[in-house]
Amino acid sequence: MPNAFGGFLHISPLSNLSSSTSTPPSPSATLSSNCIRDYFGPIVQTVADCLISKGSLSLSELIHYITSTCVRDWNVERERLVGRLNSTIGNNAYYQGKKVHMNKARGSEGSGFVTEATHVRAALLVLLQHSLVGVSGGGKNREEGGVSRADPTSGQSHYNYTFLVDRARLLMRYPRYVEHVREVVDENAGHIVETLLIHGRMRAEDAVAAVWEVVKQGMEVDADDGEESGKDKPGKSSAVAAASAGDDSNDDEPSMEEIEAFFSNEKAEKTLNNHNKDSVKQQVLKDIVASFRKLTEAGYIEAIKPIATAQEMQDLHLKEKDVDDGINGGEFEIDIDEHGTLVDKKKRKRSKSIDGGKQSKKSKVAPQESGNANDFGGPQCNSDDPAIVALLEPLRKLIPLGSVYRVNTGMCHASLKSMILGRLVQEFYAPQQYANVKSKSKEDDNLLHVGGIVTAALTFAARQEHAPLEQILGLEESEEDKHRRMAEWGAFTPSEIAPYLPADATKAMHSKVGGPIQNLSAMLIRMSQLQYPPIVVQVEDASGHPNGGKFEICTRQLMQRLRDRIIHRILTTRHGLVAARIVSILQVKGHMESDAIAEDAMVPAKEAREILHRLHRDQYVDLFDMHMTKTHNSGTAIYLWHVVDDRLLRAMVNDVHLAILHLRLRRQHEVEVGKDWMDRAKEAGATEENAHEEDQKRYHKFCKGLERLDCALLQLDETLMVLKDL
């Protein structure tokens, strides 16, 4: 089947999707490749596609596979002609004495054709910076704080790189993370998460400085708008104003005392403005550091080991200084042939003055002090803002010196899962009409805030799993204590989830007799009696318990119920209600013949067989043939239909991947077609091309189409998140 999007399907030379196919062999990998191209460009997409198709590779293997695919066939005759041309150029004014280098790539860099090893290495560094590749292997080890780890700066180190398909697919979910953090924490936290997502990983000092630059730009824009809308600046003396207006405006010239008073007022005003700016900057930095601390304590950002510590980078820098490259030490006589190949290389002796100067320079360099065992990056960078360093100094137990941070996608997913399951439980047991209609039963009143309680309990469980409790509480746990604490993840008491309850639920419990903890315990006991679906299970009996009992949310059952609803909705939309009913029957009863399925589904046998074959084509149901004789006669065989839940879920996930990919390609197609509309909108203030009524209608129609595509992508991404990532 030909591709419906034609030339708008952007693929790399190593992609597993050709321009003439509509169904990729791996929808997840193809979607990840499309996200990589959208966010990082075609060169990075080529490196990612090479890792997808070839598996785990080293850097040398990666360069070999990419260059061998992207370089065109280079015959001897063409090479001879280029060499002959270079030999006759000489000092020709047209060529300015430079040699001719032909492009060996089969296509342009915009199409992902890479022939330079440095470009491949730079693209791999981009993937490493954003944690989109896994690294395995190593080499020479070095001791750091009593711990032996591989030295990435050693020439003997050998690493293999593996592309993380599922993590690359999360690139399109970054705006959702930023908006969610902005809602649950504050505005500065949203800026911090957005900065970390853009840069991949950053030191704490660099992240705070980058967010301060963003906030400062916003403050400057607001100040400029205020100055434009405000009046003239007061405080200017009338005499100086008259003098500045010119000699014709006032014959009386200002005295020297008035001029000196004016300039002294201006100087004091500048000093006051500088003082106000410093105080504003200090306050904003305090707020940013406080938000950074909240994100770290909640687990939304996590500290990771840097690619190379500061001490390793310092050692690498010293090695590069000692290299005899003709600049830092030692000179070479280099003879290059017409093809640019080194023919001979003779090393000259280094002069004594250079040796002495280098030695004296070495002796003057004092060794830097490296950090302690908790330091991630070693010593503090000299270019850091002293105000930021001073604000982070009291938090060194939580934010170690030189630590590198990235966004914890696991915590973001756990927090989003708590909101989704809370909304599901609220829909099941506390419909919206309960909030407007006064209930006659007290038990129904207790279920008004059941969704908020589930969200609070799952939020507490996410904090248990992802928050750095060892650094927050200063714990020194053994392995046994750590495993014991991990075994209790998800279990909670009423007093532990009380701080995470919504304001309306907390207010309702305070207004009742017995206090909030006792009322919350009673409500959890009431919720544990609900079974369709189950919500809460009592880990420890609440009667006589000092903390009101210990409970646990039935997360697995709730997620299964939500996935079943989504699968049923997808089947109903694609194949009809009868197909969804047949799949439900097979899930309950197991292996069945087509006639029995038709009888239970209350449809004719012919229609049931047609639906079963369509479901089998889409890999939703499986067919098991049981032969009665050794001859494998199809006439006497018994055919049984059944559903494998894992395969059904995998087929659904692949369909959602494919739908998101097609929507993204459709949006790229619309953006390419409507590029002129977008350019006109940017220049709307300078040109009158959009003034025509017909043009405005077309532009609004184009914007509405993009908005509908974005809404569909958000809904499909949430469906995929529930089916696979939560």
C-alpha positions as CSV (number, residue, x, y, z in Angstrom):
1,M,0.0,0.0,0.0
2,P,1.6,3.4,-1.0
3,N,2.3,5.9,1.7
4,A,-0.5,8.4,2.1
5,F,1.8,11.2,3.2
6,G,4.2,11.1,0.3
7,G,7.3,13.2,0.7
8,F,6.2,14.5,4.1
9,L,7.3,11.2,5.7
10,H,10.7,12.2,7.0
11,I,12.9,9.1,7.5
12,S,16.6,8.5,7.8
13,P,18.8,6.3,5.6
14,L,18.9,3.6,8.3
15,S,15.2,3.7,9.2
16,N,13.2,0.5,9.3
17,L,10.3,2.3,7.4
18,S,10.6,2.9,3.7
19,S,8.7,5.5,1.8
20,S,6.5,2.9,0.1
21,T,5.1,1.2,3.2
22,S,2.3,2.3,5.4
23,T,2.6,-0.2,8.3
24,P,6.0,-0.2,10.0
25,P,7.4,-3.5,11.4
26,S,7.9,-1.9,14.8
27,P,5.4,1.0,15.4
28,S,7.0,1.9,18.7
29,A,10.5,2.2,17.2
30,T,9.2,4.2,14.3
31,L,7.3,6.6,16.6
32,S,10.5,7.1,18.7
33,S,12.5,7.8,15.6
34,N,10.0,10.4,14.5
35,C,10.1,12.0,17.9
36,I,13.9,12.1,17.8
37,R,13.8,13.9,14.4
38,D,11.2,16.4,15.6
39,Y,13.2,17.3,18.7
40,F,16.9,16.9,17.7
41,G,17.1,16.8,13.9
42,P,17.8,14.3,11.1
43,I,21.5,13.6,12.1
44,V,20.6,12.5,15.6
45,Q,17.7,10.5,14.0
46,T,20.2,8.6,11.8
47,V,22.3,7.6,14.8
48,A,19.2,6.5,16.7
49,D,17.9,4.4,13.8
50,C,21.3,2.8,13.4
51,L,21.2,1.7,17.1
52,I,17.6,0.5,16.6
53,S,18.4,-1.6,13.6
54,K,21.8,-3.0,14.7
55,G,21.3,-3.2,18.5
56,S,24.1,-2.5,20.9
57,L,27.1,-0.9,19.2
58,S,30.4,0.7,20.1
59,L,31.3,4.1,18.8
60,S,33.7,2.7,16.1
61,E,31.0,0.3,14.9
62,L,28.4,3.0,14.9
63,I,30.6,5.2,12.7
64,H,31.4,2.3,10.4
65,Y,27.7,1.3,9.8
66,I,26.5,4.9,9.3
67,T,29.3,6.0,6.9
68,S,29.1,2.8,4.9
69,T,25.4,3.4,4.4
70,C,25.5,7.2,3.8
71,V,28.6,7.4,1.5
72,R,28.0,7.1,-2.2
73,D,30.0,4.7,-4.4
74,W,33.4,6.2,-5.0
75,N,35.0,4.8,-8.2
76,V,38.6,5.0,-9.2
77,E,38.0,7.2,-12.3
78,R,36.3,10.0,-10.2
79,E,39.1,9.9,-7.7
80,R,41.7,10.2,-10.5
81,L,39.9,13.2,-12.0
82,V,39.8,15.0,-8.6
83,G,43.5,14.3,-8.0
84,R,44.4,15.6,-11.4
85,L,42.4,18.8,-10.8
86,N,44.0,19.4,-7.5
87,S,47.5,19.0,-9.0
88,T,46.8,21.6,-11.6
89,I,45.1,24.2,-9.3
90,G,48.3,25.7,-7.9
91,N,47.7,29.4,-7.2
92,N,44.7,29.7,-9.4
93,A,42.7,32.8,-8.5
94,Y,39.4,31.1,-9.0
95,Y,40.1,28.4,-6.5
96,Q,42.3,30.6,-4.3
97,G,44.9,27.8,-4.0
98,K,42.5,25.5,-2.2
99,K,42.0,21.9,-3.0
100,V,38.7,20.5,-4.3
101,H,36.8,18.2,-2.0
102,M,33.8,16.4,-3.4
103,N,30.7,15.6,-1.4
104,K,30.8,11.8,-0.8
105,A,27.3,11.7,0.8
106,R,24.4,10.1,-1.0
107,G,22.1,12.9,0.1
108,S,21.9,16.1,2.1
109,E,22.3,16.4,5.9
110,G,18.7,17.5,6.0
111,S,17.8,14.0,5.0
112,G,20.1,12.4,7.6
113,F,23.1,11.4,5.5
114,V,26.1,11.7,7.7
115,T,29.7,11.0,6.6
116,E,31.8,12.8,9.3
117,A,32.8,10.8,12.4
118,T,32.7,14.0,14.4
119,H,29.0,14.5,13.6
120,V,28.2,11.0,14.7
121,R,30.0,11.5,17.9
122,A,28.2,14.8,18.5
123,A,24.8,13.2,17.9
124,L,25.7,10.3,20.3
125,L,26.6,12.9,22.9
126,V,23.2,14.5,22.5
127,L,21.5,11.2,23.1
128,L,23.7,10.6,26.1
129,Q,22.9,14.0,27.5
130,H,19.2,13.4,27.3
131,S,19.5,9.8,28.7
132,L,18.2,8.2,25.5
133,V,20.9,5.6,25.2
134,G,22.0,3.0,27.7
135,V,25.8,2.5,28.3
136,S,27.4,-0.8,29.1
137,G,31.0,-2.0,29.3
138,G,33.9,-0.1,30.6
139,G,37.7,-0.5,31.0
140,K,40.3,0.8,33.3
141,N,39.0,1.5,36.8
142,R,40.0,4.2,39.2
143,E,39.4,4.7,43.0
144,E,37.1,7.4,44.1
145,G,36.3,7.7,47.8
146,G,37.0,4.1,48.3
147,V,34.7,3.1,45.4
148,S,36.1,1.6,42.1
149,R,34.4,2.9,39.0
150,A,35.3,2.9,35.3
151,D,37.3,5.8,34.0
152,P,35.5,7.3,31.0
153,T,38.6,9.4,30.1
154,S,40.9,6.3,29.8
155,G,42.0,5.2,26.3
156,Q,41.4,1.6,27.3
157,S,37.7,2.1,28.1
158,H,35.3,0.4,25.7
159,Y,31.6,1.2,25.8
160,N,28.6,-0.2,24.0
161,Y,25.5,2.0,23.4
162,T,21.9,0.8,23.3
163,F,19.0,3.0,22.2
164,L,16.1,3.3,24.7
165,V,13.0,3.2,22.5
166,D,10.5,3.6,25.3
167,R,12.3,6.6,26.8
168,A,12.6,8.3,23.5
169,R,8.8,8.0,23.0
170,L,8.4,10.2,26.1
171,L,9.7,13.3,24.3
172,M,6.2,14.2,23.2
173,R,5.0,14.0,26.8
174,Y,7.3,16.7,28.1
175,P,4.7,19.5,28.0
176,R,2.4,17.4,30.1
177,Y,5.2,17.0,32.8
178,V,5.8,20.7,32.9
179,E,2.1,21.6,33.2
180,H,1.6,18.9,35.9
181,V,4.5,20.1,38.0
182,R,3.4,23.7,37.6
183,E,0.0,22.7,39.0
184,V,1.1,20.6,42.0
185,V,4.2,22.7,43.0
186,D,4.5,26.2,41.7
187,E,5.4,28.3,38.7
188,N,9.2,28.3,39.3
189,A,9.1,24.5,39.6
190,G,7.6,24.4,36.1
191,H,10.5,26.5,34.8
192,I,13.0,24.2,36.5
193,V,11.5,21.1,35.0
194,E,11.2,22.7,31.6
195,T,14.9,23.8,31.7
196,L,16.0,20.3,32.7
197,L,13.9,18.7,29.9
198,I,15.5,21.0,27.4
199,H,19.1,20.5,28.5
200,G,18.7,16.8,29.5
201,R,20.8,17.0,32.6
202,M,22.3,20.0,34.5
203,R,24.1,20.8,37.7
204,A,22.0,22.4,40.4
205,E,23.8,25.7,40.1
206,D,23.4,25.8,36.3
207,A,19.7,25.0,36.5
208,V,19.0,27.7,39.0
209,A,21.0,30.2,37.0
210,A,19.2,29.3,33.7
211,V,15.8,29.6,35.4
212,W,16.8,33.0,36.8
213,E,17.6,34.2,33.3
214,V,14.1,33.1,32.1
215,V,12.4,34.9,35.0
216,K,14.6,38.0,34.5
217,Q,13.6,38.2,30.9
218,G,9.9,38.0,31.8
219,M,10.4,40.7,34.4
220,E,12.2,43.0,31.9
221,V,9.3,42.5,29.4
222,D,6.8,43.4,32.0
223,A,8.8,46.5,33.0
224,D,9.0,47.6,29.4
225,D,5.3,47.3,29.0
226,G,4.7,49.2,32.2
227,E,7.0,52.0,31.0
228,E,5.3,52.3,27.7
229,S,1.9,52.5,29.3
230,G,3.0,54.8,32.2
231,K,3.8,58.4,32.4
232,D,7.1,60.2,32.3
233,K,9.6,59.7,35.1
234,P,9.0,62.2,37.9
235,G,11.7,64.0,39.9
236,K,13.3,66.1,37.2
237,S,13.7,69.8,38.2
238,S,12.0,72.4,36.1
239,A,15.2,74.3,35.6
240,V,17.1,71.3,34.2
241,A,14.1,70.4,32.1
242,A,14.1,73.8,30.6
243,A,17.8,73.7,30.0
244,S,17.5,70.3,28.3
245,A,14.7,71.7,26.1
246,G,17.0,74.2,24.5
247,D,17.9,77.9,24.7
248,D,14.6,79.0,23.1
249,S,12.4,77.4,25.7
250,N,13.7,79.5,28.7
251,D,16.1,82.4,28.8
252,D,17.0,81.9,32.5
253,E,19.8,79.3,32.6
254,P,20.0,77.0,35.6
255,S,22.5,77.8,38.3
256,M,25.4,75.5,39.2
257,E,23.7,74.5,42.5
258,E,20.6,73.3,40.7
259,I,22.7,71.3,38.2
260,E,24.8,69.7,41.0
261,A,21.6,68.9,42.9
262,F,20.1,67.3,39.8
263,F,23.1,65.0,39.2
264,S,23.2,64.0,42.8
265,N,19.6,63.0,42.7
266,E,20.2,61.0,39.5
267,K,23.1,59.3,41.2
268,A,21.1,58.5,44.3
269,E,18.2,57.2,42.1
270,K,20.6,54.9,40.2
271,T,22.0,53.6,43.4
272,L,18.5,53.0,44.7
273,N,17.5,51.2,41.5
274,N,20.6,49.0,41.7
275,H,19.8,48.2,45.3
276,N,16.2,47.3,44.4
277,K,17.4,45.1,41.5
278,D,19.8,43.2,43.8
279,S,17.1,42.7,46.4
280,V,14.6,41.5,43.8
281,K,17.2,39.2,42.3
282,Q,18.0,37.8,45.8
283,Q,14.3,37.2,46.5
284,V,13.7,35.5,43.2
285,L,16.7,33.3,43.6
286,K,15.4,32.3,47.1
287,D,12.1,31.3,45.5
288,I,13.8,29.3,42.7
289,V,16.1,27.5,45.2
290,A,13.0,26.8,47.4
291,S,11.2,25.3,44.4
292,F,14.3,23.3,43.5
293,R,14.3,21.9,47.0
294,K,10.6,21.0,46.8
295,L,11.1,19.1,43.5
296,T,14.1,17.2,45.0
297,E,12.3,16.3,48.2
298,A,9.2,15.2,46.2
299,G,11.3,13.1,43.8
300,Y,10.3,15.0,40.6
301,I,14.0,15.5,39.8
302,E,16.7,13.0,40.6
303,A,20.4,13.2,41.1
304,I,22.5,11.0,38.7
305,K,26.1,10.3,38.2
306,P,27.7,12.6,35.6
307,I,29.1,11.3,32.4
308,A,32.6,12.3,33.7
309,T,33.4,13.9,37.1
310,A,35.3,17.2,37.4
311,Q,38.4,15.4,38.5
312,E,38.3,13.2,35.4
313,M,37.8,16.1,33.1
314,Q,40.7,17.9,34.8
315,D,42.9,14.8,34.3
316,L,41.8,14.6,30.6
317,H,42.7,18.3,30.2
318,L,46.2,17.7,31.6
319,K,46.6,14.8,29.2
320,E,45.7,16.9,26.3
321,K,48.2,19.5,27.4
322,D,51.0,16.9,27.5
323,V,50.3,15.6,24.0
324,D,53.1,16.3,21.5
325,D,51.0,17.8,18.8
326,G,53.3,20.5,17.6
327,I,51.5,23.2,19.6
328,N,51.5,22.1,23.2
329,G,54.8,20.3,22.8
330,G,56.9,18.8,20.0
331,E,56.8,19.7,16.4
332,F,56.1,17.5,13.4
333,E,57.1,17.6,9.8
334,I,54.0,16.4,7.9
335,D,53.9,15.5,4.2
336,I,50.4,15.0,2.7
337,D,49.7,13.4,-0.6
338,E,47.1,14.5,-3.1
339,H,44.4,12.5,-1.4
340,G,45.0,14.1,2.0
341,T,46.8,11.1,3.5
342,L,49.8,11.4,5.8
343,V,52.9,10.0,4.0
344,D,55.7,10.7,6.4
345,K,55.9,12.2,9.9
346,K,59.2,13.1,11.6
347,K,59.3,14.5,15.0
348,R,61.6,17.4,15.8
349,K,63.3,17.9,19.1
350,R,61.6,20.3,21.4
351,S,63.7,23.3,22.5
352,K,64.9,23.7,26.0
353,S,63.0,26.9,26.4
354,I,59.7,25.2,25.6
355,D,60.5,22.4,28.1
356,G,61.5,24.8,30.8
357,G,58.5,27.0,30.2
358,K,56.2,24.0,30.3
359,Q,57.8,22.7,33.4
360,S,57.7,26.0,35.2
361,K,54.0,26.4,34.2
362,K,53.3,22.9,35.5
363,S,54.9,23.7,38.8
364,K,52.8,26.8,39.3
365,V,49.5,25.0,38.8
366,A,48.2,23.9,42.2
367,P,46.2,20.8,42.4
368,Q,42.5,21.3,43.0
369,E,40.8,19.7,45.9
370,S,38.3,17.2,44.9
371,G,35.0,16.7,46.7
372,N,34.2,14.1,49.3
373,A,32.6,10.7,48.6
374,N,29.1,12.3,48.3
375,D,30.2,14.8,45.6
376,F,28.9,14.0,42.2
377,G,31.0,16.4,40.1
378,G,34.0,17.4,42.4
379,P,35.0,21.0,43.1
380,Q,32.8,24.0,42.6
381,C,33.0,25.8,39.2
382,N,34.6,29.2,39.4
383,S,32.0,30.7,37.0
384,D,29.0,30.0,39.3
385,D,27.1,32.9,40.7
386,P,28.1,33.5,44.4
387,A,24.6,34.3,45.4
388,I,23.3,30.9,44.0
389,V,26.2,29.1,45.7
390,A,25.4,30.8,49.0
391,L,21.7,29.9,48.8
392,L,22.6,26.2,48.0
393,E,25.2,25.9,50.8
394,P,22.7,25.1,53.6
395,L,21.2,22.3,51.4
396,R,24.4,20.4,50.7
397,K,23.1,17.3,52.5
398,L,20.1,17.2,50.1
399,I,21.9,18.8,47.1
400,P,25.6,17.7,47.1
401,L,28.3,19.8,45.7
402,G,28.5,19.6,41.9
403,S,25.5,17.2,41.7
404,V,23.9,16.6,38.3
405,Y,20.1,16.4,38.0
406,R,17.5,15.3,35.5
407,V,13.7,15.0,35.5
408,N,12.5,11.8,37.1
409,T,9.9,10.5,34.6
410,G,9.0,7.6,36.9
411,M,7.7,10.1,39.6
412,C,5.9,12.1,36.9
413,H,4.1,9.0,35.8
414,A,3.3,7.9,39.3
415,S,1.8,11.3,40.1
416,L,-0.3,11.3,36.9
417,K,-1.4,7.7,37.8
418,S,-2.7,8.9,41.2
419,M,-4.8,11.6,39.5
420,I,-6.2,9.2,36.8
421,L,-7.1,6.5,39.3
422,G,-8.6,9.0,41.7
423,R,-10.8,10.3,38.9
424,L,-11.8,6.7,38.0
425,V,-12.8,5.9,41.6
426,Q,-14.7,9.2,41.9
427,E,-16.6,8.3,38.7
428,F,-17.5,4.8,40.1
429,Y,-18.5,5.6,43.6
430,A,-19.1,9.3,43.9
431,P,-21.0,10.6,40.8
432,Q,-21.2,14.3,40.3
433,Q,-24.9,14.5,41.2
434,Y,-23.9,13.6,44.8
435,A,-22.3,17.1,45.2
436,N,-25.6,18.8,44.2
437,V,-28.2,16.5,45.7
438,K,-28.3,16.0,49.4
439,S,-28.0,12.4,50.2
440,K,-30.3,10.6,52.7
441,S,-27.6,8.0,53.7
442,K,-24.6,8.9,55.7
443,E,-22.6,6.1,53.9
444,D,-23.2,7.9,50.6
445,D,-22.0,11.2,52.2
446,N,-18.7,9.4,53.2
447,L,-18.1,8.5,49.5
448,L,-18.1,12.1,48.3
449,H,-14.3,12.5,48.7
450,V,-13.3,9.0,47.8
451,G,-11.4,10.1,44.7
452,G,-9.4,12.6,46.6
453,I,-8.4,10.0,49.2
454,V,-7.2,7.6,46.5
455,T,-5.2,10.3,44.9
456,A,-3.6,11.3,48.3
457,A,-2.7,7.7,49.1
458,L,-1.1,7.1,45.7
459,T,0.8,10.4,46.0
460,F,2.2,9.3,49.3
461,A,3.1,5.9,47.8
462,A,4.9,7.7,44.9
463,R,6.9,9.8,47.4
464,Q,7.9,6.7,49.3
465,E,9.3,5.2,46.1
466,H,10.9,8.1,44.4
467,A,11.8,10.7,47.1
468,P,15.4,10.6,48.4
469,L,14.5,9.7,52.0
470,E,18.1,8.8,52.9
471,Q,19.2,12.4,52.2
472,I,16.1,14.1,53.6
473,L,16.0,12.2,56.9
474,G,19.7,11.6,57.1
475,L,19.2,7.8,57.2
476,E,22.1,5.4,57.2
477,E,20.4,2.2,56.2
478,S,21.7,-1.3,55.8
479,E,20.7,-3.4,52.8
480,E,18.2,-5.3,55.0
481,D,16.6,-2.1,56.3
482,K,16.4,-0.8,52.8
483,H,14.7,-3.9,51.5
484,R,12.3,-3.9,54.4
485,R,11.4,-0.3,53.6
486,M,10.9,-1.1,49.9
487,A,8.5,-3.9,50.9
488,E,6.3,-1.5,52.7
489,W,5.9,0.8,49.7
490,G,2.2,1.6,49.1
491,A,1.1,0.8,52.7
492,F,-0.1,3.9,54.7
493,T,-1.9,5.0,57.8
494,P,-4.5,7.8,57.9
495,S,-2.2,10.2,59.5
496,E,0.4,9.7,56.8
497,I,-1.9,10.6,53.9
498,A,-3.7,13.5,55.7
499,P,-1.2,16.2,54.4
500,Y,-1.9,15.1,50.8
501,L,-5.7,15.3,51.0
502,P,-7.5,18.0,49.0
503,A,-8.8,21.1,50.8
504,D,-12.5,20.3,50.6
505,A,-12.0,16.8,52.0
506,T,-9.9,18.1,54.9
507,K,-12.5,20.8,55.7
508,A,-15.3,18.2,55.6
509,M,-13.4,15.9,58.0
510,H,-12.6,18.7,60.4
511,S,-16.2,19.6,60.7
512,K,-17.3,16.2,61.8
513,V,-17.1,14.8,65.4
514,G,-14.0,12.8,66.2
515,G,-11.4,14.8,64.3
516,P,-9.9,14.3,60.8
517,I,-7.8,11.2,61.5
518,Q,-10.7,9.2,63.1
519,N,-13.1,10.2,60.3
520,L,-10.5,9.3,57.6
521,S,-9.9,5.9,59.2
522,A,-13.7,5.3,59.3
523,M,-13.9,6.3,55.6
524,L,-11.1,4.0,54.6
525,I,-12.8,1.1,56.4
526,R,-16.0,1.9,54.5
527,M,-14.0,2.0,51.2
528,S,-12.5,-1.4,52.0
529,Q,-16.0,-3.0,51.9
530,L,-16.5,-2.0,48.3
531,Q,-15.7,-4.8,45.9
532,Y,-16.8,-3.8,42.3
533,P,-14.0,-2.8,41.8
534,P,-12.1,-3.1,45.1
535,I,-10.4,0.1,46.2
536,V,-8.7,-0.4,49.6
537,V,-7.5,-3.4,51.5
538,Q,-6.7,-3.4,55.2
539,V,-3.2,-4.5,55.8
540,E,-3.6,-4.2,59.6
541,D,-6.9,-4.2,61.4
542,A,-8.1,-0.7,62.2
543,S,-9.8,-1.7,65.5
544,G,-7.5,-1.0,68.3
545,H,-4.7,0.2,66.1
546,P,-2.8,3.2,67.5
547,N,-2.7,4.9,64.1
548,G,-6.1,4.1,63.0
549,G,-5.1,1.0,60.9
550,K,-2.8,0.4,58.0
551,F,-4.3,0.3,54.4
552,E,-3.2,-0.2,50.9
553,I,-4.8,0.9,47.6
554,C,-5.7,-1.9,45.1
555,T,-3.7,-0.4,42.3
556,R,-3.4,-3.5,40.2
557,Q,-7.2,-4.1,40.2
558,L,-8.0,-0.5,39.4
559,M,-5.5,-0.3,36.6
560,Q,-6.8,-3.6,35.1
561,R,-10.4,-2.2,35.3
562,L,-9.3,1.0,33.5
563,R,-7.4,-1.0,30.8
564,D,-10.4,-3.2,30.2
565,R,-12.6,-0.2,29.7
566,I,-10.2,1.3,27.2
567,I,-9.8,-2.1,25.3
568,H,-13.6,-2.4,25.2
569,R,-13.9,1.1,23.8
570,I,-11.3,0.5,21.1
571,L,-12.9,-2.8,20.0
572,T,-16.3,-1.1,19.9
573,T,-15.0,1.8,17.8
574,R,-13.0,-0.3,15.3
575,H,-15.1,-3.5,15.0
576,G,-18.5,-2.8,16.6
577,L,-20.3,-3.7,19.7
578,V,-20.7,-7.4,18.8
579,A,-16.9,-7.8,18.4
580,A,-16.3,-6.3,21.8
581,R,-18.9,-8.7,23.2
582,I,-17.3,-11.7,21.6
583,V,-13.9,-10.8,23.0
584,S,-15.4,-10.4,26.5
585,I,-17.0,-13.9,26.2
586,L,-13.7,-15.5,25.2
587,Q,-11.9,-13.8,28.1
588,V,-14.4,-15.2,30.5
589,K,-15.0,-18.7,29.1
590,G,-11.7,-19.5,27.3
591,H,-11.5,-21.8,24.3
592,M,-14.7,-22.0,22.3
593,E,-16.0,-23.0,18.9
594,S,-17.5,-20.4,16.5
595,D,-21.0,-21.9,16.9
596,A,-20.9,-21.7,20.7
597,I,-19.6,-18.1,20.4
598,A,-22.4,-17.1,18.1
599,E,-25.0,-18.6,20.5
600,D,-23.6,-16.8,23.5
601,A,-23.2,-13.5,21.6
602,M,-26.8,-13.9,20.2
603,V,-25.8,-13.3,16.6
604,P,-26.0,-15.6,13.5
605,A,-23.1,-18.1,13.1
606,K,-22.1,-16.6,9.7
607,E,-21.7,-13.1,11.2
608,A,-19.8,-14.4,14.2
609,R,-17.3,-16.2,11.9
610,E,-16.7,-13.1,9.9
611,I,-16.1,-11.0,13.0
612,L,-13.8,-13.7,14.4
613,H,-11.7,-13.7,11.3
614,R,-11.4,-9.9,11.3
615,L,-10.3,-10.0,15.0
616,H,-7.8,-12.7,14.1
617,R,-6.4,-10.6,11.3
618,D,-5.8,-7.7,13.7
619,Q,-4.2,-10.2,16.2
620,Y,-6.9,-9.6,18.9
621,V,-7.9,-13.3,19.1
622,D,-6.0,-16.5,18.5
623,L,-7.1,-19.8,16.8
624,F,-6.1,-23.2,18.1
625,D,-6.7,-26.2,15.8
626,M,-7.0,-29.6,17.4
627,H,-6.6,-32.5,14.9
628,M,-8.4,-35.7,15.7
629,T,-6.2,-38.0,13.5
630,K,-2.6,-38.1,12.6
631,T,-3.3,-37.2,9.0
632,H,-4.2,-33.6,10.0
633,N,-7.4,-33.6,8.0
634,S,-8.9,-30.1,8.2
635,G,-12.4,-31.6,7.8
636,T,-12.2,-33.5,11.0
637,A,-10.3,-30.9,13.0
638,I,-11.8,-28.9,15.8
639,Y,-11.1,-25.1,15.8
640,L,-11.1,-23.3,19.1
641,W,-11.0,-19.5,19.5
642,H,-9.4,-17.9,22.5
643,V,-7.9,-14.6,23.7
644,V,-4.4,-14.2,25.1
645,D,-4.5,-11.1,27.3
646,D,-0.9,-10.2,26.8
647,R,-1.1,-10.5,23.1
648,L,-4.4,-8.5,23.0
649,L,-2.8,-5.7,25.0
650,R,0.3,-5.7,22.8
651,A,-1.8,-5.5,19.7
652,M,-3.8,-2.6,21.2
653,V,-0.6,-0.8,22.2
654,N,0.8,-1.2,18.6
655,D,-2.4,0.2,17.2
656,V,-2.2,3.3,19.4
657,H,1.5,3.7,18.5
658,L,0.5,3.6,14.8
659,A,-2.3,6.0,15.3
660,I,-0.1,8.5,17.1
661,L,2.5,8.2,14.3
662,H,0.0,8.8,11.6
663,L,-1.4,11.9,13.5
664,R,2.1,13.3,13.9
665,L,2.8,12.8,10.2
666,R,-0.5,14.4,9.3
667,R,0.4,17.4,11.5
668,Q,3.8,17.7,9.9
669,H,2.1,17.6,6.5
670,E,-0.3,20.4,7.6
671,V,2.5,22.5,8.9
672,E,4.4,22.2,5.6
673,V,1.3,23.1,3.6
674,G,0.4,26.0,5.9
675,K,3.9,27.4,6.3
676,D,2.9,30.5,4.5
677,W,-0.1,31.0,6.9
678,M,2.3,30.8,9.9
679,D,4.7,33.3,8.4
680,R,1.9,35.7,7.7
681,A,0.7,35.4,11.2
682,K,4.2,36.3,12.5
683,E,4.3,39.4,10.3
684,A,0.7,40.4,11.0
685,G,1.8,43.7,12.5
686,A,4.0,44.7,9.6
687,T,1.9,43.6,6.7
688,E,-1.7,43.7,5.6
689,E,-1.9,40.4,3.8
690,N,-4.1,38.9,6.5
691,A,-6.5,41.9,6.3
692,H,-8.5,40.2,3.6
693,E,-11.6,38.5,5.0
694,E,-11.2,35.4,2.9
695,D,-7.6,35.0,4.1
696,Q,-8.6,35.3,7.7
697,K,-11.2,32.6,7.3
698,R,-8.6,30.2,5.8
699,Y,-6.1,31.0,8.5
700,H,-8.6,30.4,11.3
701,K,-9.6,27.1,9.6
702,F,-5.9,26.1,9.4
703,C,-5.4,26.9,13.1
704,K,-8.6,25.0,14.0
705,G,-7.3,21.9,12.2
706,L,-4.0,22.0,14.0
707,E,-5.8,22.4,17.3
708,R,-8.0,19.3,16.6
709,L,-4.9,17.3,15.8
710,D,-3.2,18.4,19.0
711,C,-6.2,17.4,21.1
712,A,-6.3,14.0,19.4
713,L,-2.6,13.5,20.1
714,L,-3.1,14.4,23.8
715,Q,-6.0,12.0,24.2
716,L,-4.1,9.1,22.4
717,D,-1.0,9.8,24.4
718,E,-3.0,9.5,27.6
719,T,-4.5,6.2,26.4
720,L,-1.0,4.9,25.6
721,M,0.2,6.0,29.0
722,V,-2.6,4.0,30.7
723,L,-2.0,0.9,28.6
724,K,1.8,0.7,28.8
725,D,3.6,3.3,31.0
726,L,1.6,3.3,34.2
